[in-house]
Amino acid sequence: MFRLNYKLKSLTLSAIALGMSLAVIAQESPKEEDFFKILKVPAPEGTLLEVGGLAMLPNGGLGVATRRGDVFIVDNPTSQRPYFRKFASGLHEILGLAYHEGSLYMVQRGELTRLTDLNSDGKADWYETVASWPLSAHYHEYSFGPKITPDGAFIVTTNVAFGDQEWWRGESRVPYRGWTLKIYPDGKIEPYATGMRSPAGPGVLNGEVFYTENQGDYMGSGGLWHLEKGDFSGHPAGLSWSELPNSPVKMTAAQFNAVVDPMKNKDANGRFIKPENEVNASFITLAEAKKLLPSIKLPAVWLPHGIHGISNSEPIVIPEGYWGPFGGQILVGDQGQSKIMRIMLEKVNGVYQGASIDFRSGFQSGVLRMVFAEDQSLFVGETNRGWGSAGDANEGLQRLVWNREAPFEMRTVKAKPDGFEIEFTKPVDKKSAEDLTSYMISSFTYKYFPVYGSPPVKAREHEILGVEVSEDGRKVRVAISDPQQYHVHRISLLGIREAVNSHELVHSDAYYTLNEIPSGDKMLIKPKPVVAAAPAAKSPAPPKAAATPAKPAAPAIPTETEIKALLTKNTCTACHQKDKKQVGPAYVDVAKRNYTPEKIVELIYNPKPENWPDYATPMAPMPQVPREEALKIARWINSLN
């Protein structure tokens, strides 16, 4: 007791010395790691778990497939001493794993393979090709899956190749590259949909087919698409095969090129002419293209590049009853930023849409595959070879464990005719919730054109017109000016506090993709009170002239708060961290090069990958970063040296 009182007294004196109070210290808001802990699953020494697939088995074991072509069965995977045994080997870049009717199914480069243990000795005796599809041997022709449909078929997605002369331009060189395929147990392949570029995350969510896409040409950002048979989700490479007899896709490459990709952007050989200034190049958005070609399928949710990932991977459903208020919602992993986002979907006018929000970052390598165990923990399979990712490792298998306490979060975000309704996991402080300044809502969209990725375009700020707080403090309805159909709306709730202890939200930003604006009653907005104008103040006396002219002040180095906002806004955090290698070099390493601020700005606009030969992924030009902001970033980088 004496020790406890002594420590409390010391803490009180320290707080007073720092001009703080114990109340302030006690109000420090919890972070995501306070609710969801990341644990490492110990693997045998020398085992490289570049995880490409995960599957839970009926006996509680865990199937783990690797990009190096091995399959392990892990007994007692949630214990402190899991037991790994090799089940199969000699396979080719496995990027998906599923258990079905006594066998393990996986997708290799060009086939769906079934592995069966015939004599119950714990090893696969029978390697069977269920179905195969063509390859051109290009390195980027990855295949992903399978996911099992309610009728017992398998969903597989396929990557496109890259162009010979324009490395960033996707090409479908052989049939059904850039497609989603449905494969039946007898080996029949049914082309299901096209428009995929790099669909690393096929998913069957609540019985329906979804997939996640990565940023690239014709893909302004990553996102989550809902797919129905015959859909075209935006990337044109796969349209090369839409006229084959068994294709359900009705759009042809000629129809697409006539409307979206006119010849004025191509040379005499039909190659795309890359504009010198990509920011000012003429463009349309994906939604505008849909007005010209109605069969285009829009994403249910855009995942803003550099904010909610850079290489989106597997989507899975949180089982009902798991993880408290989040049961039934969707998790999406990200390989590049080594983290997981949470998605809440709704259907408006028969169309899926919804919001994405950060959930848990800090994994040791790129998050590629996820699967839930019976104890409600989440197994996370990781890899970064050739792709790059945040974290200190190149591979790994980890578990995410919930502490059974609900964090203070936005539970759901739903569209309203004049704004949004936000439900929270805990009651909000009504004073903060009724304050209009607690909210900031802006919107943007992306270009739809053959350049790699897109900056946010058509940005606008939305005035907060009014709020209504429910009696129990669990819901807030926010009315805004002019909601923008087809735009991503950033909903920022920096001023909202929890009712009991004034904690901030663990994550204060949600990004809602507003495909459809619902009908219904709008909020009754009370007129704002008229404030009488204050009397004009007297003009101050002019200052006396200085005896000597003052030297111009050196440009100020941005504060941590300002630089964090600039780096996030311009998606710099997608590839760089302050003091850790990620997809690109750490800023402290850039600072050691002793570039001038002007030189750094030049390299932001026109990167030189040869300057950093140890990094597999070349930096894309960033001409959309305003020069003034680029200079601030450059000065901050140099301040780290």
C-alpha positions as CSV (number, residue, x, y, z in Angstrom):
1,M,0.0,0.0,0.0
2,F,2.9,2.3,0.8
3,R,4.4,1.7,-2.6
4,L,1.1,2.4,-4.4
5,N,0.6,5.7,-2.5
6,Y,4.2,6.7,-3.1
7,K,3.9,6.1,-6.8
8,L,0.6,8.0,-7.0
9,K,2.1,10.9,-5.2
10,S,5.1,10.9,-7.5
11,L,2.9,10.8,-10.5
12,T,0.8,13.7,-9.2
13,L,3.9,15.8,-8.6
14,S,5.2,15.0,-12.1
15,A,1.9,15.9,-13.6
16,I,1.8,19.2,-11.8
17,A,5.4,19.9,-12.9
18,L,4.4,19.4,-16.5
19,G,1.3,21.6,-16.2
20,M,-1.1,18.6,-16.5
21,S,-3.6,17.0,-14.2
22,L,-4.2,13.4,-13.4
23,A,-7.6,13.7,-15.1
24,V,-5.9,14.5,-18.4
25,I,-3.6,11.6,-18.0
26,A,-6.5,9.3,-17.3
27,Q,-8.3,10.4,-20.3
28,E,-5.7,9.3,-22.8
29,S,-7.8,7.4,-25.4
30,P,-7.1,3.7,-26.1
31,K,-5.6,2.6,-29.4
32,E,-6.4,-0.3,-31.6
33,E,-3.7,-2.4,-30.0
34,D,-5.4,-2.1,-26.6
35,F,-8.3,-4.2,-27.9
36,F,-6.8,-6.5,-30.6
37,K,-3.4,-8.1,-29.8
38,I,-1.1,-9.5,-32.5
39,L,0.6,-12.8,-31.5
40,K,3.2,-14.6,-33.5
41,V,2.6,-18.3,-34.3
42,P,5.9,-20.0,-33.7
43,A,7.1,-22.1,-36.7
44,P,9.9,-24.6,-36.9
45,E,13.3,-23.0,-37.3
46,G,14.2,-22.6,-41.0
47,T,10.6,-22.7,-42.2
48,L,9.8,-19.9,-44.5
49,L,6.0,-19.2,-44.3
50,E,5.5,-16.9,-47.3
51,V,1.8,-17.6,-46.8
52,G,-0.4,-17.7,-49.9
53,G,-3.3,-19.6,-48.5
54,L,-5.0,-20.5,-45.2
55,A,-7.8,-22.9,-44.4
56,M,-9.3,-24.2,-41.1
57,L,-9.9,-28.0,-40.9
58,P,-12.8,-29.7,-39.2
59,N,-10.6,-31.1,-36.5
60,G,-9.3,-27.6,-35.5
61,G,-6.1,-27.9,-37.5
62,L,-4.9,-25.2,-39.8
63,G,-3.8,-25.6,-43.4
64,V,-1.0,-23.3,-44.5
65,A,0.0,-23.0,-48.2
66,T,3.1,-21.0,-49.2
67,R,4.2,-19.2,-52.3
68,R,7.3,-21.6,-52.4
69,G,4.9,-24.5,-53.1
70,D,4.7,-26.2,-49.7
71,V,1.5,-27.1,-47.7
72,F,1.7,-27.6,-44.0
73,I,-0.9,-28.9,-41.5
74,V,-0.6,-27.2,-38.1
75,D,-2.0,-29.2,-35.2
76,N,-3.1,-27.2,-32.1
77,P,-2.5,-23.9,-34.0
78,T,-3.8,-21.7,-31.2
79,S,-1.6,-23.2,-28.5
80,Q,1.8,-22.0,-27.4
81,R,3.4,-24.9,-29.1
82,P,1.7,-25.6,-32.4
83,Y,3.0,-28.7,-34.4
84,F,3.8,-28.2,-38.1
85,R,3.9,-31.1,-40.5
86,K,4.5,-30.9,-44.2
87,F,1.5,-32.2,-46.1
88,A,2.6,-31.5,-49.7
89,S,5.4,-29.9,-51.6
90,G,6.6,-29.2,-55.2
91,L,3.7,-27.0,-56.1
92,H,4.0,-23.6,-57.9
93,E,3.2,-20.3,-56.2
94,I,0.1,-21.2,-54.2
95,L,-2.1,-18.2,-53.7
96,G,-5.2,-19.6,-52.1
97,L,-6.3,-22.7,-50.1
98,A,-9.7,-24.2,-49.2
99,Y,-10.9,-27.3,-47.4
100,H,-13.8,-29.2,-49.1
101,E,-15.2,-32.7,-48.6
102,G,-12.1,-34.2,-47.2
103,S,-9.5,-32.6,-49.5
104,L,-7.5,-29.4,-49.7
105,Y,-7.9,-27.4,-52.9
106,M,-5.5,-24.7,-54.0
107,V,-4.8,-22.5,-57.0
108,Q,-1.3,-22.7,-58.6
109,R,-0.2,-20.6,-61.5
110,G,-2.4,-22.2,-64.0
111,E,-4.5,-24.8,-62.4
112,L,-6.9,-25.7,-59.6
113,T,-5.4,-28.7,-57.7
114,R,-6.9,-31.1,-55.2
115,L,-4.7,-32.7,-52.5
116,T,-5.9,-35.9,-50.8
117,D,-4.5,-38.1,-48.0
118,L,-5.6,-41.5,-49.1
119,N,-4.0,-43.6,-46.4
120,S,-4.4,-41.3,-43.4
121,D,-0.7,-41.0,-42.8
122,G,-0.9,-37.2,-42.6
123,K,0.6,-36.6,-46.0
124,A,-1.0,-36.0,-49.4
125,D,-0.8,-39.1,-51.6
126,W,-3.0,-37.8,-54.5
127,Y,-2.2,-34.6,-56.4
128,E,-5.1,-34.1,-58.9
129,T,-5.5,-31.4,-61.5
130,V,-9.2,-30.4,-61.3
131,A,-9.0,-27.8,-64.1
132,S,-6.3,-25.8,-65.9
133,W,-6.1,-22.6,-67.9
134,P,-3.6,-21.0,-70.3
135,L,-0.4,-19.2,-69.3
136,S,1.9,-17.0,-71.4
137,A,4.7,-17.3,-68.9
138,H,4.7,-13.7,-67.9
139,Y,5.7,-13.3,-64.3
140,H,2.6,-11.2,-63.4
141,E,0.1,-13.9,-64.3
142,Y,-0.8,-14.8,-60.7
143,S,-4.0,-16.8,-60.0
144,F,-5.9,-16.6,-56.8
145,G,-8.4,-18.8,-54.9
146,P,-10.3,-20.9,-54.7
147,K,-13.4,-19.8,-52.8
148,I,-16.3,-22.2,-52.5
149,T,-19.8,-21.2,-53.6
150,P,-23.1,-22.4,-52.1
151,D,-23.5,-24.9,-55.0
152,G,-20.1,-26.5,-54.4
153,A,-18.2,-24.8,-57.2
154,F,-15.0,-22.9,-56.9
155,I,-14.3,-19.2,-57.6
156,V,-10.8,-18.3,-59.0
157,T,-9.5,-14.9,-60.2
158,T,-6.6,-14.4,-62.6
159,N,-4.1,-11.5,-63.0
160,V,-3.3,-9.8,-66.3
161,A,0.3,-9.6,-67.7
162,F,2.1,-6.3,-68.1
163,G,2.8,-4.6,-71.4
164,D,6.2,-5.1,-73.2
165,Q,6.7,-1.4,-73.9
166,E,4.4,0.1,-71.2
167,W,5.2,-1.9,-68.1
168,W,2.2,-0.5,-66.3
169,R,-0.4,-1.4,-69.0
170,G,-2.3,-4.6,-68.3
171,E,-2.6,-7.2,-71.1
172,S,-4.5,-10.4,-71.4
173,R,-2.3,-12.5,-73.6
174,V,-4.1,-15.8,-73.3
175,P,-7.7,-16.6,-72.7
176,Y,-9.3,-15.7,-69.4
177,R,-6.5,-13.6,-68.0
178,G,-8.2,-10.7,-66.1
179,W,-11.3,-12.9,-65.4
180,T,-13.2,-14.5,-62.6
181,L,-13.8,-18.1,-63.3
182,K,-16.3,-20.5,-61.8
183,I,-15.0,-24.1,-61.8
184,Y,-17.2,-27.1,-61.1
185,P,-16.0,-30.3,-59.3
186,D,-16.0,-32.2,-62.6
187,G,-13.4,-29.7,-64.0
188,K,-15.8,-27.6,-66.2
189,I,-14.6,-24.0,-66.4
190,E,-17.3,-21.4,-66.7
191,P,-16.1,-17.8,-67.4
192,Y,-18.0,-15.7,-64.9
193,A,-16.9,-12.1,-65.2
194,T,-14.1,-9.9,-66.5
195,G,-12.6,-6.5,-65.9
196,M,-10.0,-7.6,-63.4
197,R,-6.5,-6.3,-63.3
198,S,-4.9,-7.7,-60.2
199,P,-7.7,-9.4,-58.2
200,A,-5.7,-10.7,-55.2
201,G,-8.8,-11.2,-53.1
202,P,-11.6,-13.4,-54.4
203,G,-14.3,-14.0,-51.8
204,V,-17.6,-15.6,-51.4
205,L,-19.3,-13.5,-48.7
206,N,-22.7,-14.6,-47.4
207,G,-23.1,-16.8,-50.5
208,E,-22.3,-14.0,-53.0
209,V,-19.2,-13.4,-55.1
210,F,-16.9,-10.5,-54.3
211,Y,-13.3,-9.6,-55.1
212,T,-10.8,-6.9,-54.2
213,E,-8.8,-5.1,-56.8
214,N,-5.4,-3.3,-56.8
215,Q,-4.6,0.2,-58.1
216,G,-3.2,0.3,-61.7
217,D,-4.1,1.3,-65.2
218,Y,-7.9,1.9,-65.4
219,M,-8.0,1.3,-61.6
220,G,-7.7,4.7,-59.8
221,S,-7.6,2.9,-56.5
222,G,-8.2,-0.4,-54.9
223,G,-11.7,-1.5,-54.0
224,L,-14.2,-4.2,-53.2
225,W,-16.5,-5.3,-56.0
226,H,-19.7,-7.4,-55.9
227,L,-19.7,-9.7,-59.0
228,E,-22.6,-11.2,-60.8
229,K,-22.3,-13.5,-63.8
230,G,-21.6,-11.4,-66.9
231,D,-20.2,-8.3,-65.1
232,F,-17.4,-6.1,-66.4
233,S,-15.6,-4.4,-63.5
234,G,-13.5,-1.9,-65.4
235,H,-10.2,-3.2,-66.7
236,P,-10.5,-3.7,-70.5
237,A,-7.7,-6.3,-71.1
238,G,-10.0,-9.3,-70.5
239,L,-12.4,-8.1,-73.1
240,S,-10.2,-9.7,-75.7
241,W,-12.0,-12.9,-74.9
242,S,-15.6,-11.7,-74.4
243,E,-16.6,-12.9,-77.9
244,L,-15.7,-16.5,-77.3
245,P,-18.8,-18.8,-77.4
246,N,-19.0,-19.5,-73.7
247,S,-18.5,-15.9,-72.5
248,P,-21.3,-14.3,-70.4
249,V,-19.8,-10.8,-70.9
250,K,-21.6,-8.9,-73.7
251,M,-19.3,-5.9,-74.0
252,T,-16.6,-6.2,-76.7
253,A,-13.2,-4.7,-76.8
254,A,-14.2,-2.7,-79.9
255,Q,-17.2,-1.2,-78.1
256,F,-15.0,-0.3,-75.1
257,N,-12.3,1.3,-77.3
258,A,-14.9,3.3,-79.3
259,V,-16.3,5.0,-76.2
260,V,-13.7,5.0,-73.4
261,D,-10.3,4.6,-75.1
262,P,-10.5,6.7,-78.3
263,M,-7.7,6.5,-80.9
264,K,-6.7,10.1,-80.2
265,N,-4.7,8.8,-77.3
266,K,-2.8,6.3,-79.4
267,D,0.0,6.3,-81.9
268,A,0.0,4.8,-85.3
269,N,0.8,1.4,-83.8
270,G,-2.1,1.5,-81.4
271,R,0.0,2.1,-78.3
272,F,-1.2,4.5,-75.7
273,I,0.5,8.0,-75.7
274,K,1.2,8.8,-72.1
275,P,0.4,12.5,-71.6
276,E,3.3,14.7,-70.3
277,N,1.1,16.1,-67.6
278,E,-1.1,13.2,-66.3
279,V,-2.9,15.5,-63.8
280,N,-4.3,17.8,-66.5
281,A,-4.9,15.1,-69.1
282,S,-8.5,14.7,-70.2
283,F,-10.3,12.0,-68.3
284,I,-13.7,10.7,-67.3
285,T,-14.6,8.8,-64.1
286,L,-15.7,5.2,-63.9
287,A,-19.2,6.4,-63.1
288,E,-19.2,8.7,-66.2
289,A,-18.0,5.8,-68.3
290,K,-20.9,3.7,-66.9
291,K,-23.3,6.2,-68.4
292,L,-21.8,5.5,-71.8
293,L,-21.4,1.8,-71.2
294,P,-24.1,0.7,-68.7
295,S,-22.8,-2.8,-68.3
296,I,-19.8,-1.4,-66.3
297,K,-19.9,-2.6,-62.7
298,L,-18.9,0.0,-60.1
299,P,-17.1,-1.0,-56.9
300,A,-19.3,-1.4,-53.8
301,V,-16.6,0.3,-51.8
302,W,-13.5,2.2,-53.0
303,L,-10.5,1.7,-50.7
304,P,-8.6,5.0,-50.9
305,H,-5.1,4.3,-52.1
306,G,-2.4,5.0,-49.5
307,I,-5.0,5.4,-46.8
308,H,-6.9,2.1,-46.8
309,G,-4.1,0.1,-48.3
310,I,-2.1,-0.1,-51.5
311,S,-2.4,-3.8,-52.4
312,N,-5.8,-4.9,-51.1
313,S,-6.1,-8.7,-50.5
314,E,-8.6,-11.1,-49.0
315,P,-12.1,-10.1,-47.9
316,I,-13.7,-12.3,-45.2
317,V,-16.8,-12.0,-43.1
318,I,-16.6,-11.8,-39.3
319,P,-18.9,-14.6,-38.2
320,E,-22.0,-13.5,-36.3
321,G,-21.4,-13.6,-32.6
322,Y,-17.6,-13.0,-33.1
323,W,-15.9,-9.8,-32.0
324,G,-18.8,-8.2,-30.3
325,P,-20.3,-5.2,-32.3
326,F,-18.5,-6.2,-35.5
327,G,-20.0,-9.6,-36.1
328,G,-21.3,-9.9,-39.7
329,Q,-19.1,-7.2,-41.1
330,I,-16.2,-7.6,-43.5
331,L,-12.5,-7.5,-43.0
332,V,-10.1,-6.7,-45.9
333,G,-6.4,-7.2,-45.7
334,D,-3.7,-5.2,-47.3
335,Q,-0.4,-6.6,-48.5
336,G,1.5,-3.4,-49.0
337,Q,0.6,-1.6,-45.7
338,S,0.5,-4.8,-43.6
339,K,-2.9,-4.0,-42.1
340,I,-6.6,-4.8,-42.0
341,M,-9.6,-2.6,-42.8
342,R,-13.2,-3.1,-41.8
343,I,-16.1,-2.7,-44.2
344,M,-19.8,-2.2,-43.5
345,L,-22.0,-2.8,-46.5
346,E,-25.7,-1.9,-47.2
347,K,-27.9,-2.2,-50.2
348,V,-29.5,1.0,-51.6
349,N,-31.8,0.7,-54.6
350,G,-30.5,-2.8,-55.0
351,V,-26.9,-1.7,-55.2
352,Y,-24.2,-2.6,-52.7
353,Q,-22.3,0.4,-51.2
354,G,-20.8,1.2,-47.8
355,A,-17.9,2.5,-45.8
356,S,-14.4,1.4,-45.0
357,I,-12.5,2.2,-41.9
358,D,-9.1,1.3,-40.5
359,F,-9.1,-1.7,-38.1
360,R,-5.6,-3.1,-37.2
361,S,-2.2,-2.2,-38.4
362,G,1.3,-3.3,-37.3
363,F,1.6,-6.8,-38.7
364,Q,5.1,-8.0,-39.4
365,S,4.7,-8.4,-43.1
366,G,2.1,-8.0,-45.9
367,V,-1.4,-9.3,-45.0
368,L,-2.5,-11.6,-47.8
369,R,-4.8,-14.3,-46.3
370,M,-7.0,-14.5,-43.2
371,V,-9.1,-17.2,-41.5
372,F,-11.0,-17.4,-38.2
373,A,-10.4,-20.1,-35.6
374,E,-13.1,-21.5,-33.3
375,D,-11.7,-19.6,-30.4
376,Q,-12.6,-16.3,-32.3
377,S,-8.9,-15.5,-33.0
378,L,-7.9,-14.6,-36.5
379,F,-5.0,-16.3,-38.3
380,V,-3.2,-13.8,-40.6
381,G,-0.9,-15.1,-43.3
382,E,1.8,-12.8,-44.6
383,T,4.3,-12.3,-47.4
384,N,6.2,-9.6,-49.2
385,R,8.8,-11.2,-51.5
386,G,8.9,-9.2,-54.7
387,W,6.0,-7.0,-53.6
388,G,7.3,-5.0,-50.7
389,S,5.4,-4.2,-47.5
390,A,5.5,-2.5,-44.1
391,G,7.0,-4.4,-41.2
392,D,10.3,-5.9,-40.3
393,A,9.8,-9.4,-41.8
394,N,9.4,-10.9,-45.3
395,E,6.9,-13.5,-44.2
396,G,5.0,-14.8,-41.3
397,L,1.9,-16.3,-39.6
398,Q,0.3,-14.3,-36.8
399,R,-2.9,-14.3,-34.8
400,L,-5.2,-11.4,-33.9
401,V,-6.8,-11.9,-30.5
402,W,-9.7,-9.8,-29.2
403,N,-9.7,-8.9,-25.4
404,R,-13.5,-9.1,-25.3
405,E,-13.9,-5.4,-24.7
406,A,-15.7,-3.2,-27.3
407,P,-13.6,-0.3,-28.5
408,F,-15.2,3.1,-29.0
409,E,-15.7,3.1,-32.8
410,M,-18.2,3.9,-35.6
411,R,-20.1,0.6,-35.8
412,T,-22.0,1.4,-39.0
413,V,-22.3,4.2,-41.4
414,K,-25.5,4.4,-43.6
415,A,-26.5,6.7,-46.3
416,K,-29.5,9.1,-45.9
417,P,-31.1,11.4,-48.5
418,D,-29.2,14.3,-47.1
419,G,-26.2,12.8,-45.5
420,F,-25.3,9.9,-43.2
421,E,-26.4,8.1,-40.1
422,I,-23.6,6.9,-37.9
423,E,-24.1,4.2,-35.2
424,F,-21.5,3.9,-32.5
425,T,-20.3,1.0,-30.4
426,K,-20.9,3.0,-27.2
427,P,-23.0,6.1,-26.3
428,V,-21.5,9.4,-27.4
429,D,-21.2,12.5,-25.3
430,K,-24.2,14.5,-26.5
431,K,-22.5,17.9,-26.1
432,S,-19.7,16.9,-28.5
433,A,-22.2,15.1,-30.8
434,E,-24.5,18.2,-31.1
435,D,-21.5,20.5,-31.9
436,L,-21.4,20.9,-35.7
437,T,-17.7,21.6,-35.6
438,S,-17.1,18.0,-34.4
439,Y,-17.7,16.9,-38.0
440,M,-15.9,17.4,-41.3
441,I,-17.1,15.7,-44.5
442,S,-15.5,16.0,-47.9
443,S,-15.7,14.0,-51.1
444,F,-13.7,13.0,-54.1
445,T,-13.5,10.4,-56.9
446,Y,-10.9,9.0,-59.3
447,K,-9.9,9.2,-62.9
448,Y,-10.7,6.3,-65.3
449,F,-7.9,6.2,-67.8
450,P,-5.0,4.1,-68.9
451,V,-2.4,5.6,-66.6
452,Y,-1.2,3.8,-63.5
453,G,-3.5,4.9,-60.6
454,S,-5.1,8.2,-60.1
455,P,-5.0,11.1,-57.6
456,P,-8.2,12.1,-55.9
457,V,-10.1,14.4,-58.3
458,K,-13.3,16.5,-58.2
459,A,-12.8,17.2,-54.5
460,R,-15.2,19.3,-52.5
461,E,-16.0,20.2,-49.0
462,H,-19.6,19.7,-47.6
463,E,-21.1,22.0,-45.1
464,I,-22.5,20.4,-42.0
465,L,-26.1,21.6,-42.0
466,G,-27.4,19.9,-38.9
467,V,-27.2,16.9,-36.6
468,E,-29.6,14.8,-34.7
469,V,-28.5,12.6,-31.7
470,S,-30.6,9.6,-30.7
471,E,-32.0,9.4,-27.2
472,D,-29.6,6.6,-26.2
473,G,-26.6,8.4,-27.7
474,R,-25.8,5.5,-29.9
475,K,-26.7,7.1,-33.3
476,V,-26.1,10.5,-34.9
477,R,-27.6,11.6,-38.1
478,V,-25.6,14.3,-40.0
479,A,-27.1,16.4,-42.8
480,I,-24.7,17.9,-45.3
481,S,-24.8,20.1,-48.3
482,D,-25.0,18.5,-51.7
483,P,-24.1,14.8,-51.2
484,Q,-22.2,13.6,-54.4
485,Q,-23.4,10.4,-56.0
486,Y,-20.6,8.1,-57.0
487,H,-18.1,10.0,-54.8
488,V,-16.1,8.7,-51.8
489,H,-17.2,10.7,-48.8
490,R,-14.6,11.1,-46.1
491,I,-16.5,11.3,-42.8
492,S,-14.2,12.7,-40.1
493,L,-15.4,12.9,-36.5
494,L,-12.4,14.4,-34.7
495,G,-14.6,16.1,-32.1
496,I,-16.8,13.2,-31.0
497,R,-16.2,11.9,-27.5
498,E,-17.5,8.9,-25.6
499,A,-20.1,9.7,-23.0
500,V,-18.6,7.9,-20.0
501,N,-14.9,8.9,-20.1
502,S,-14.6,11.4,-23.0
503,H,-12.4,9.1,-25.0
504,E,-11.8,9.8,-28.7
505,L,-12.8,7.3,-31.3
506,V,-10.1,4.7,-32.0
507,H,-10.5,5.6,-35.7
508,S,-12.1,8.9,-36.4
509,D,-12.3,8.6,-40.3
510,A,-14.6,6.5,-42.4
511,Y,-14.8,6.6,-46.2
512,Y,-18.3,6.0,-47.6
513,T,-18.7,5.2,-51.4
514,L,-22.1,6.7,-52.3
515,N,-23.2,4.8,-55.4
516,E,-26.9,5.5,-54.7
517,I,-28.6,8.3,-52.7
518,P,-31.6,6.8,-50.9
519,S,-35.0,8.4,-51.0
520,G,-36.9,9.4,-47.9
521,D,-37.4,12.4,-45.6
522,K,-34.6,14.9,-45.1
523,M,-33.7,16.4,-41.8
524,L,-35.6,19.5,-40.7
525,I,-32.8,22.1,-40.5
526,K,-33.3,24.9,-37.9
527,P,-32.4,28.3,-39.2
528,K,-29.1,29.6,-37.8
529,P,-29.4,32.5,-35.4
530,V,-28.4,35.9,-36.8
531,V,-25.5,37.4,-35.0
532,A,-25.3,41.2,-34.9
533,A,-22.2,42.7,-36.5
534,A,-19.6,43.9,-34.0
535,P,-18.6,47.6,-34.2
536,A,-15.6,48.2,-36.4
537,A,-12.3,48.4,-34.5
538,K,-10.1,51.4,-34.8
539,S,-7.2,50.9,-37.2
540,P,-3.9,50.4,-35.3
541,A,-1.2,53.0,-35.7
542,P,1.3,52.1,-38.5
543,P,4.4,50.5,-37.2
544,K,7.6,52.5,-37.0
545,A,10.1,51.8,-39.8
546,A,12.9,49.4,-38.8
547,A,16.4,50.9,-38.6
548,T,17.7,48.0,-40.7
549,P,15.8,45.7,-43.1
550,A,15.1,42.4,-41.4
551,K,16.5,39.2,-43.0
552,P,13.8,37.0,-44.6
553,A,12.9,34.2,-42.3
554,A,13.9,30.7,-43.3
555,P,11.0,28.6,-44.5
556,A,9.5,26.9,-41.5
557,I,9.8,23.1,-41.1
558,P,6.3,21.6,-40.8
559,T,5.1,20.4,-37.5
560,E,4.5,16.6,-36.9
561,T,0.8,17.3,-37.2
562,E,1.1,19.2,-40.4
563,I,3.5,16.8,-42.0
564,K,1.3,13.8,-41.1
565,A,-1.7,15.4,-42.8
566,L,0.4,16.2,-45.9
567,L,1.9,12.7,-46.2
568,T,-1.6,11.1,-45.7
569,K,-3.3,13.5,-48.2
570,N,-0.7,12.8,-50.9
571,T,-0.6,9.0,-50.2
572,C,3.1,9.2,-49.3
573,T,2.5,6.9,-46.4
574,A,1.5,4.1,-48.8
575,C,5.2,3.5,-49.5
576,H,7.3,5.3,-47.0
577,Q,7.7,5.6,-43.2
578,K,9.8,8.0,-41.2
579,D,12.4,5.5,-40.0
580,K,11.5,2.1,-41.4
581,K,11.9,0.6,-44.9
582,Q,8.5,-0.1,-46.4
583,V,7.8,-0.4,-50.2
584,G,10.2,2.5,-50.6
585,P,13.1,3.8,-48.5
586,A,12.6,5.4,-45.1
587,Y,12.6,9.2,-45.0
588,V,15.7,9.2,-42.7
589,D,17.6,7.3,-45.5
590,V,16.4,9.8,-48.1
591,A,17.7,12.6,-45.8
592,K,21.2,11.0,-45.8
593,R,21.5,11.6,-49.5
594,N,21.7,15.4,-48.8
595,Y,19.5,16.4,-51.7
596,T,18.3,20.0,-51.8
597,P,14.6,20.5,-51.2
598,E,14.3,21.4,-54.9
599,K,16.0,18.2,-55.9
600,I,13.6,16.1,-53.7
601,V,10.6,17.9,-55.4
602,E,12.1,17.0,-58.8
603,L,12.4,13.4,-57.7
604,I,8.8,13.3,-56.4
605,Y,7.7,14.4,-59.9
606,N,10.2,12.3,-61.9
607,P,11.5,9.4,-59.7
608,K,14.8,7.8,-60.5
609,P,14.4,4.1,-59.6
610,E,18.1,3.5,-60.4
611,N,19.0,5.6,-57.3
612,W,17.5,2.9,-55.1
613,P,18.4,-0.5,-56.8
614,D,17.6,-2.5,-53.6
615,Y,13.9,-1.8,-53.9
616,A,11.9,-4.1,-56.2
617,T,8.9,-1.7,-56.8
618,P,9.8,1.5,-58.7
619,M,8.2,4.7,-57.5
620,A,5.4,6.1,-59.7
621,P,5.6,9.8,-60.7
622,M,3.6,12.0,-58.4
623,P,2.9,15.1,-60.4
624,Q,-0.4,15.7,-58.6
625,V,1.4,16.8,-55.4
626,P,1.2,20.6,-55.3
627,R,4.7,22.2,-55.4
628,E,4.2,24.1,-52.2
629,E,3.3,20.9,-50.4
630,A,6.1,19.0,-52.0
631,L,8.6,21.6,-50.8
632,K,7.2,21.3,-47.2
633,I,7.6,17.6,-47.4
634,A,11.2,18.0,-48.7
635,R,12.2,20.4,-46.0
636,W,10.8,18.1,-43.3
637,I,12.7,15.1,-44.8
638,N,16.0,17.1,-44.7
639,S,15.3,18.1,-41.1
640,L,15.7,14.4,-40.2
641,N,19.3,14.3,-41.1
